[in-house]
Amino acid sequence: MLREKRVLFASLMLFIYGFGQSMLMPILPLYANMLTGSAAWAVFIFAFRDFIQIFLRIPSGSLSDRIGRKPVMLLGAGCFTLAQLLYFFSSNILYLSSAVAIEGFSMALFNPPSQSLYSEIAPKGKLGETMGYWNMTMGLRSMVAPVVGGFLAEIFPNYRPIFLITCGITLTGGLLIALLLPETNPQKQRGKLLNEIRYSLKYIMVIPKTLREVFRNRNILSSSLAIFFQGFINGPFNSYFAIHASNMGFTESVIGSFYTARSLPTFTTPLIGRLSDRIGRIIPIMIGFILYLTSLALIPSLNIYFLLMLLFVSLGISGRLINISTMAGIAEGSAEQRGAGLGVWGTMLRLGMTFGSLVMGTFVSFFPIYWAFYLASLIAIMGVIVVFFTNRGAKPLQNTVKRVN
């Protein structure tokens, strides 16, 4: 698989494009906390980013099914560039909320087509492994970029210059995608772009129907619920952990290094995908939730750098076990409209992230912020129980992925 030039080339393009976004991981929560003066708002505000994606992931995937993957990805890249500029000019919560919302637009437009692109170059029987390479690309940039962002935050007198740097990186990545990345779904436009967008937005009205149809298959139902719980846990985590770590005396670069540690297991993603191809999706998902609840429960009681790094490695393994297995499971059940199907995956993920941010933002306004880790651990226990019972009696899915020559 590593010799597959299309996979390597696509990975390089996605790495460059997303590097700037990953640089902001240790910075945005602290920037939001600084502007709003409230840890609760710094967690709560990012619910806007995820809420928007609930409604746009499926239309985005549908649009890429109709007009091709690259045009929709480039539209997302343009939105993300605009979001960086708004972050730079933000002086109050209104500007900040607008930037967060536009970033939500960009993620909803970019991710389903990029996931679909990977699934369309998957050899038969290796969908999980190929999606592992997509996840590995996301993880590789998260290994380096957060430390770079945190280091720059300690050099510059404030956070604003960093947004100009990430804006330039995003523009460079978008241009490379436009000029060099091959199209895997070459569709001719059936009408003008605005008309195609309006057509795809109609899918917003049928999201409940789409979800009901997907959930008829118990395997897909359990995968969808698993990614919902994973989103609930991960959605607000970066925000409240960054503030908690800052309160503990850790600097931005050290906070960024924790996120790097979480990305270290990225090299295992193809192996995890191969494992889920062989033993099924449910076992890796359950192991992932068990690791989640253990690691989250231990974090607030530790302030030793090395031990926290180990816990973040565990969190990274947990996320990849769940992400890859659920992504592959849902893609198997939506081979004819894979863009829309992976849009369902993203919708459930962002639905969980939205609820997670809302719940955690409200929670930390009444309770000490370190209690949020215990609540997240409880959510992981609920995920284990719900996924186990929804998957009982499910029949294995047939791998329906076609190889692209």
C-alpha positions as CSV (number, residue, x, y, z in Angstrom):
1,M,0.0,0.0,0.0
2,L,2.8,2.4,0.8
3,R,4.0,1.9,-2.8
4,E,0.7,3.2,-4.1
5,K,1.8,6.6,-5.5
6,R,-1.7,8.1,-5.3
7,V,-2.0,7.4,-1.6
8,L,1.5,8.9,-0.9
9,F,0.8,12.0,-3.1
10,A,-2.6,12.6,-1.7
11,S,-1.2,12.3,1.9
12,L,1.5,14.9,1.1
13,M,-1.0,17.4,-0.1
14,L,-3.3,16.9,2.9
15,F,-0.4,17.1,5.3
16,I,0.7,20.5,3.9
17,Y,-2.9,21.9,3.8
18,G,-3.8,20.9,7.4
19,F,-0.5,21.8,9.0
20,G,-1.7,25.3,9.8
21,Q,-4.9,24.1,11.3
22,S,-3.1,21.7,13.6
23,M,-0.7,24.5,14.7
24,L,-3.7,26.2,16.4
25,M,-4.6,23.3,18.7
26,P,-2.8,24.5,21.8
27,I,-3.5,28.2,21.0
28,L,-7.2,28.6,20.1
29,P,-8.6,27.6,23.6
30,L,-6.2,30.0,25.3
31,Y,-6.9,32.7,22.8
32,A,-10.7,32.3,23.3
33,N,-10.2,32.3,27.1
34,M,-8.3,35.5,26.8
35,L,-10.9,37.2,24.7
36,T,-13.9,36.0,26.6
37,G,-12.4,36.0,30.1
38,S,-14.3,32.8,30.8
39,A,-13.1,29.1,30.7
40,A,-16.7,28.0,30.2
41,W,-17.1,30.2,27.1
42,A,-13.8,29.1,25.8
43,V,-15.1,25.5,25.8
44,F,-18.7,26.4,24.9
45,I,-17.9,28.6,21.8
46,F,-16.4,25.7,19.8
47,A,-19.8,24.1,19.8
48,F,-20.6,26.5,17.0
49,R,-17.9,24.9,14.8
50,D,-19.3,21.4,15.3
51,F,-23.0,22.4,15.2
52,I,-22.5,23.8,11.7
53,Q,-20.9,20.5,10.5
54,I,-23.9,18.5,11.7
55,F,-25.9,20.0,8.8
56,L,-23.2,20.4,6.2
57,R,-21.3,17.1,6.2
58,I,-23.8,15.1,4.2
59,P,-24.5,17.9,1.7
60,S,-20.8,18.4,1.3
61,G,-20.3,14.7,0.5
62,S,-23.3,14.7,-1.8
63,L,-21.9,17.7,-3.7
64,S,-18.6,16.0,-4.1
65,D,-20.4,12.9,-5.5
66,R,-21.9,15.2,-8.2
67,I,-19.2,17.6,-9.2
68,G,-16.0,15.8,-8.0
69,R,-13.9,15.9,-4.9
70,K,-11.4,18.7,-5.6
71,P,-13.8,21.6,-6.2
72,V,-15.5,21.0,-2.8
73,M,-12.2,20.5,-1.1
74,L,-10.9,23.8,-2.5
75,L,-14.1,25.6,-1.4
76,G,-13.4,24.3,2.1
77,A,-9.8,25.6,1.8
78,G,-11.0,29.0,0.9
79,C,-13.3,29.1,3.9
80,F,-10.5,28.1,6.3
81,T,-8.2,30.9,4.9
82,L,-11.0,33.4,5.7
83,A,-11.4,32.0,9.2
84,Q,-7.7,32.6,9.9
85,L,-8.0,36.2,8.9
86,L,-11.0,36.7,11.2
87,Y,-9.1,35.1,14.1
88,F,-6.3,37.7,13.4
89,F,-8.7,40.6,13.6
90,S,-10.9,39.3,16.5
91,S,-11.2,41.7,19.3
92,N,-14.4,40.4,20.9
93,I,-16.6,37.4,21.2
94,L,-18.6,38.3,18.0
95,Y,-15.6,38.2,15.7
96,L,-14.3,35.1,17.4
97,S,-17.7,33.3,17.0
98,S,-17.8,34.3,13.3
99,A,-14.3,32.9,12.8
100,V,-15.2,29.6,14.6
101,A,-18.4,29.3,12.5
102,I,-16.5,29.8,9.2
103,E,-13.9,27.2,10.3
104,G,-16.8,24.8,10.8
105,F,-17.9,25.5,7.2
106,S,-14.4,24.8,6.0
107,M,-14.1,21.5,7.9
108,A,-17.5,20.3,6.7
109,L,-16.6,21.1,3.1
110,F,-13.1,19.6,3.1
111,N,-13.2,16.4,5.1
112,P,-15.9,14.2,3.5
113,P,-14.5,14.7,-0.1
114,S,-10.9,13.9,1.2
115,Q,-12.1,10.8,3.0
116,S,-14.0,9.7,-0.1
117,L,-10.9,10.3,-2.2
118,Y,-9.0,7.8,-0.1
119,S,-11.8,5.2,-0.1
120,E,-11.9,5.3,-3.9
121,I,-8.2,4.2,-4.2
122,A,-8.7,1.3,-1.7
123,P,-7.9,-2.2,-3.0
124,K,-10.7,-4.7,-2.5
125,G,-10.7,-6.0,1.1
126,K,-8.4,-3.3,2.4
127,L,-10.7,-0.4,3.0
128,G,-9.9,-0.2,6.7
129,E,-6.2,-0.2,6.0
130,T,-6.5,2.6,3.4
131,M,-8.6,4.7,5.7
132,G,-5.9,4.1,8.2
133,Y,-3.6,6.0,5.8
134,W,-6.0,9.0,5.8
135,N,-6.0,8.9,9.5
136,M,-2.2,8.6,9.6
137,T,-1.9,11.7,7.5
138,M,-4.0,13.7,9.9
139,G,-2.0,12.3,12.8
140,L,1.4,13.1,11.3
141,R,0.7,16.8,11.0
142,S,-0.7,16.7,14.6
143,M,2.6,15.3,15.8
144,V,4.7,18.3,14.7
145,A,2.3,21.3,14.2
146,P,1.1,21.8,17.8
147,V,4.6,22.0,19.1
148,V,5.5,24.5,16.4
149,G,2.4,26.6,17.2
150,G,3.1,26.5,20.9
151,F,6.8,27.5,20.3
152,L,5.7,30.4,18.2
153,A,3.2,31.5,20.9
154,E,6.2,31.8,23.3
155,I,8.2,33.9,20.8
156,F,5.6,36.4,19.6
157,P,4.2,39.0,22.1
158,N,0.7,37.8,21.4
159,Y,-1.1,35.1,19.4
160,R,-2.2,37.2,16.4
161,P,0.9,36.8,14.1
162,I,0.5,33.1,14.3
163,F,-2.9,33.4,12.4
164,L,-1.1,35.1,9.5
165,I,1.4,32.2,9.3
166,T,-1.3,29.6,9.4
167,C,-3.2,31.6,6.7
168,G,-0.2,31.4,4.4
169,I,0.3,27.7,5.0
170,T,-3.4,27.0,4.2
171,L,-3.2,29.1,1.0
172,T,-0.1,27.1,-0.1
173,G,-1.7,23.8,0.6
174,G,-4.9,24.8,-1.3
175,L,-2.9,25.9,-4.3
176,L,-1.0,22.6,-4.3
177,I,-4.2,20.6,-4.1
178,A,-5.7,22.7,-7.0
179,L,-2.7,22.2,-9.3
180,L,-1.3,18.8,-8.4
181,L,-3.8,16.5,-6.7
182,P,-5.6,14.2,-9.2
183,E,-9.4,13.9,-9.2
184,T,-10.8,10.5,-8.2
185,N,-14.4,11.2,-9.1
186,P,-14.3,13.2,-12.3
187,Q,-17.9,14.4,-12.7
188,K,-19.0,17.0,-15.1
189,Q,-21.1,19.8,-13.5
190,R,-24.7,19.3,-14.2
191,G,-25.3,23.0,-13.7
192,K,-23.6,26.1,-12.3
193,L,-21.8,25.7,-9.1
194,L,-24.3,27.7,-7.1
195,N,-27.1,25.5,-8.5
196,E,-25.2,22.4,-7.5
197,I,-24.7,23.8,-4.0
198,R,-28.4,24.5,-3.7
199,Y,-29.2,21.0,-4.9
200,S,-26.9,19.4,-2.3
201,L,-28.2,21.6,0.5
202,K,-31.6,20.0,0.0
203,Y,-30.0,17.0,1.8
204,I,-30.3,19.1,5.0
205,M,-34.0,18.5,4.9
206,V,-33.6,14.8,4.6
207,I,-30.8,14.2,7.2
208,P,-33.3,12.5,9.6
209,K,-34.5,10.2,6.8
210,T,-30.9,9.5,5.7
211,L,-29.9,8.6,9.3
212,R,-32.9,6.3,9.7
213,E,-32.0,4.4,6.6
214,V,-28.4,4.1,7.7
215,F,-29.4,2.9,11.1
216,R,-31.4,0.0,9.8
217,N,-28.1,-1.9,9.6
218,R,-27.0,-2.7,13.2
219,N,-23.4,-2.7,12.3
220,I,-23.6,0.8,10.9
221,L,-25.8,1.9,13.8
222,S,-23.2,0.7,16.3
223,S,-20.4,2.5,14.3
224,S,-22.5,5.7,14.2
225,L,-23.2,5.6,17.9
226,A,-19.5,4.8,18.7
227,I,-18.3,7.8,16.7
228,F,-21.0,10.0,18.4
229,F,-19.6,9.1,21.8
230,Q,-16.0,9.5,20.7
231,G,-16.9,13.0,19.4
232,F,-18.6,13.8,22.7
233,I,-15.4,13.0,24.5
234,N,-13.0,14.6,22.0
235,G,-14.9,17.7,21.0
236,P,-14.3,19.8,24.1
237,F,-11.2,18.0,25.3
238,N,-8.6,20.3,23.7
239,S,-10.3,23.4,25.2
240,Y,-10.6,22.3,28.8
241,F,-7.3,20.4,28.8
242,A,-5.4,23.5,27.5
243,I,-6.9,25.7,30.2
244,H,-6.4,23.0,32.9
245,A,-2.7,22.6,31.8
246,S,-2.2,26.4,31.8
247,N,-3.6,26.6,35.3
248,M,-1.1,23.9,36.3
249,G,1.8,26.0,35.0
250,F,2.5,24.3,31.7
251,T,3.5,26.6,28.8
252,E,2.0,26.7,25.3
253,S,4.9,24.6,23.8
254,V,4.5,22.0,26.5
255,I,0.8,21.8,26.0
256,G,1.5,21.4,22.3
257,S,3.9,18.5,23.1
258,F,1.0,16.7,24.8
259,Y,-1.0,16.8,21.6
260,T,2.1,15.6,19.7
261,A,2.3,12.6,22.1
262,R,-1.4,11.9,21.3
263,S,-0.5,11.7,17.6
264,L,2.5,9.4,18.0
265,P,0.3,6.3,17.5
266,T,-0.5,7.6,14.0
267,F,2.0,5.1,12.5
268,T,-0.1,2.3,13.8
269,T,-3.2,3.4,11.9
270,P,-2.8,1.1,8.8
271,L,-2.2,-1.8,11.1
272,I,-5.3,-0.9,13.1
273,G,-7.3,-0.7,9.9
274,R,-5.9,-4.1,8.8
275,L,-6.8,-5.6,12.2
276,S,-10.4,-4.3,11.9
277,D,-10.6,-5.8,8.4
278,R,-9.7,-9.2,9.8
279,I,-11.5,-9.4,13.2
280,G,-14.4,-7.0,12.6
281,R,-15.1,-3.4,13.7
282,I,-16.7,-3.9,17.2
283,I,-13.6,-5.3,19.1
284,P,-11.3,-2.4,18.3
285,I,-14.1,0.1,19.1
286,M,-14.7,-1.5,22.5
287,I,-10.9,-1.5,23.3
288,G,-10.7,2.1,22.3
289,F,-13.4,3.2,24.8
290,I,-11.9,1.2,27.6
291,L,-8.5,2.9,27.1
292,Y,-10.4,6.3,26.9
293,L,-12.1,5.9,30.3
294,T,-8.9,4.8,32.0
295,S,-6.7,7.6,30.6
296,L,-9.2,10.3,31.2
297,A,-9.8,9.3,34.8
298,L,-6.1,9.5,35.5
299,I,-5.2,12.8,33.9
300,P,-6.4,15.3,36.6
301,S,-4.5,13.4,39.4
302,L,-1.1,13.8,37.6
303,N,1.2,16.7,37.0
304,I,4.3,14.8,36.0
305,Y,5.2,15.5,32.5
306,F,6.4,12.0,31.5
307,L,3.3,10.3,32.9
308,L,1.0,12.7,31.2
309,M,2.8,12.1,27.9
310,L,2.1,8.4,28.3
311,L,-1.6,9.0,29.0
312,F,-1.8,11.1,25.8
313,V,-0.2,8.3,23.8
314,S,-3.0,6.1,25.2
315,L,-5.6,8.6,24.2
316,G,-4.1,8.6,20.7
317,I,-4.4,4.9,20.4
318,S,-8.0,5.0,21.7
319,G,-9.1,7.6,19.1
320,R,-7.6,5.7,16.2
321,L,-9.1,2.4,17.2
322,I,-12.5,4.0,17.2
323,N,-12.1,6.4,14.2
324,I,-10.7,3.9,11.7
325,S,-13.1,1.1,12.6
326,T,-16.2,3.3,12.5
327,M,-15.2,5.0,9.3
328,A,-14.5,1.7,7.5
329,G,-17.8,0.2,8.8
330,I,-19.9,3.0,7.6
331,A,-18.1,3.3,4.2
332,E,-18.8,-0.4,3.6
333,G,-22.5,0.2,3.9
334,S,-22.6,3.2,1.5
335,A,-20.5,2.1,-1.4
336,E,-22.8,3.6,-4.1
337,Q,-22.8,7.1,-2.5
338,R,-19.7,7.0,-0.5
339,G,-19.4,10.8,-0.2
340,A,-22.8,11.1,1.4
341,G,-22.2,8.0,3.5
342,L,-19.0,9.4,5.0
343,G,-20.9,12.6,5.5
344,V,-23.1,10.6,7.8
345,W,-20.0,9.5,9.7
346,G,-18.9,13.1,10.0
347,T,-22.4,14.2,11.0
348,M,-22.5,11.8,13.9
349,L,-19.0,12.8,15.0
350,R,-19.9,16.5,14.9
351,L,-23.2,15.9,16.6
352,G,-21.3,14.3,19.5
353,M,-18.7,17.1,19.5
354,T,-21.5,19.7,19.6
355,F,-23.3,18.1,22.6
356,G,-19.9,17.5,24.2
357,S,-18.9,21.2,24.0
358,L,-22.3,22.4,25.2
359,V,-22.4,19.9,28.1
360,M,-18.7,20.5,29.2
361,G,-19.0,24.3,28.7
362,T,-22.0,24.3,31.0
363,F,-20.4,21.9,33.4
364,V,-17.2,23.9,34.0
365,S,-19.2,27.0,34.7
366,F,-20.5,25.3,37.9
367,F,-17.7,22.8,38.8
368,P,-13.9,22.9,38.9
369,I,-12.5,22.4,35.4
370,Y,-10.6,19.2,36.4
371,W,-13.9,17.5,37.1
372,A,-14.5,17.6,33.3
373,F,-12.1,14.7,32.9
374,Y,-14.2,12.5,35.2
375,L,-17.4,13.4,33.4
376,A,-15.7,12.4,30.1
377,S,-14.6,9.1,31.6
378,L,-18.2,8.4,32.5
379,I,-19.3,9.2,28.9
380,A,-16.7,6.6,27.7
381,I,-18.4,4.0,30.0
382,M,-21.7,4.8,28.5
383,G,-20.2,4.4,25.0
384,V,-19.0,0.9,25.9
385,I,-22.5,-0.1,27.1
386,V,-24.4,1.4,24.2
387,V,-22.2,0.1,21.4
388,F,-22.1,-3.4,22.9
389,F,-25.9,-3.7,23.1
390,T,-26.6,-2.1,19.7
391,N,-24.1,-4.5,18.0
392,R,-25.6,-7.7,19.5
393,G,-26.9,-10.0,16.8
394,A,-25.4,-7.9,14.0
395,K,-24.3,-9.7,10.9
396,P,-20.8,-9.0,9.3
397,L,-20.9,-6.4,6.5
398,Q,-19.8,-7.4,3.1
399,N,-16.8,-5.5,1.7
400,T,-18.1,-3.7,-1.3
401,V,-15.3,-1.4,-2.1
402,K,-14.2,-1.3,-5.8
403,R,-10.6,-0.8,-6.8
404,V,-9.9,2.3,-8.9
405,N,-7.5,1.5,-11.7
